Amino acid sequence: MTMQVPFVDLKAQFRALSQEVVPRMMQVMESASFILGPDVALFEENFATYVGARYCVGVESGTAALELALRACAIGPGDEVIIPANTFIASALAVSAVGARPVLVEMDRAYLIDAELLEAAVTPRTKAVMPVHLYGQAVPMDAILDFARRHGLRVIEDACQAHGARYKGRRTGSFGDMGCFSFYPGKNLGAYGDGGAIVCDDPSSYETLRLLRDLGQAKKYEHVVKGDNCRLDSLQAAVLDVKLRHLDDWNDARRRHAAAYDRLLREIGIEPPVNLHHEGHVYHLYVIEVENRDRVQGALSERGIATGVHYPIPIHLQRAYADLGLGPGSFERTEQSANRILSLPMFAELTEDQIVSVVDALASCRPLLVA
Ligand SMILES: *Cc1c(COP(=O)(O)O)cnc(C)c1O
């Protein structure tokens, strides 16, 4: 009998961390400084330093981070933003939320936006490009930055799956005009609820973002722009500040687990995922491709192995995006992979025994894996 392997194990992480994190949460509650208190400012400073950016603005979610970044870049109705066809729906929803149009671009062999197809997506309305560092792997940013420079576009990085990931030694989020992060509980750096952040280097963008997240207030009851209420809670900031100190260790553990998966999967004839940057990948997700994916997923589930699919329905085939008028066949690579991809259990606390169990269970699905 194989052991039970959850897809992520947030309970194990809390058990290891409770001594550190609970007192910090108590401090916030005792101080009763719940909104934009010193814990938010402290976390923002530490996270900006971690990413290698000058400024950080904490917000309520990754989706809000993307939306505010777009608004701070003055992107709105009539504008177009280039995003990958293969991403979480929130990348597109943020563009739609500001009234702009997402323009999708096919993925490359690493599941990232294909830089060679960017030119063909440009129109006179294009204002920005949003590379998404999907599954924990940095988009090769040289090509993106060069493309953006040639066309005068803003670059908003969706780093919601890539806390601490590197490209040429620099951390994701620090390349574009703005870098956006999610602290959804299951992310590499996760809060105990929703959370997000935007990092940037430009002081005036920083001021704009601070206004936008807090009702447009320069001072209490003085509103200089039509802002929103999407602040990061002090309690979440305190949790994140504690967790940030562990992020590099957790990412190292994820890379070790990925290396173990790579080796064991090759032994059973399954190709591991493409890793473009080696030590720069933070493996938010470990994604393989299999034939008969749904049946394989069912067979693994019967053996107590939890898996995921990120994502089963591409954005352009979602009912919400029927208005894009892009039917089946618009992005063949994205569509084909959506039927084949399978995300294996991946989290820092994963054990060697659990990894072996996952691969053993896959090996016993062998008849399903062959075409
Ligand atoms: C998680 C995620 C988001 C949205 O973050 P939330 O905090 O859930 O709003 C956006 N983009 C990508 C790629 C994500 O993985």
PDBQT file of the ligand as one rigid body, heavy atoms in Angstrom, charges set to zero:
ROOT
HETATM    1  C1  LIG A 401      -2.204  32.983  -8.040  1.00  0.00    +0.000 C 
HETATM    2  C2  LIG A 401      -2.028  33.727  -9.313  1.00  0.00    +0.000 A 
HETATM    3  C3  LIG A 401      -2.598  34.983  -9.554  1.00  0.00    +0.000 A 
HETATM    4  C4  LIG A 401      -3.628  35.610  -8.666  1.00  0.00    +0.000 C 
HETATM    5  O1  LIG A 401      -3.329  35.684  -7.347  1.00  0.00    +0.000 OA
HETATM    6  P1  LIG A 401      -4.481  35.735  -6.233  1.00  0.00    +0.000 P 
HETATM    7  O2  LIG A 401      -3.735  36.130  -5.010  1.00  0.00    +0.000 OA
HETATM    8  O3  LIG A 401      -5.108  34.399  -6.153  1.00  0.00    +0.000 OA
HETATM    9  O4  LIG A 401      -5.451  36.797  -6.654  1.00  0.00    +0.000 OA
HETATM   10  C5  LIG A 401      -2.280  35.636 -10.730  1.00  0.00    +0.000 A 
HETATM   11  N1  LIG A 401      -1.462  35.085 -11.631  1.00  0.00    +0.000 NA
HETATM   12  C6  LIG A 401      -0.922  33.869 -11.461  1.00  0.00    +0.000 A 
HETATM   13  C7  LIG A 401      -0.005  33.316 -12.513  1.00  0.00    +0.000 C 
HETATM   14  C8  LIG A 401      -1.198  33.144 -10.305  1.00  0.00    +0.000 A 
HETATM   15  O5  LIG A 401      -0.680  31.911 -10.153  1.00  0.00    +0.000 OA
ENDROOT
TORSDOF 0
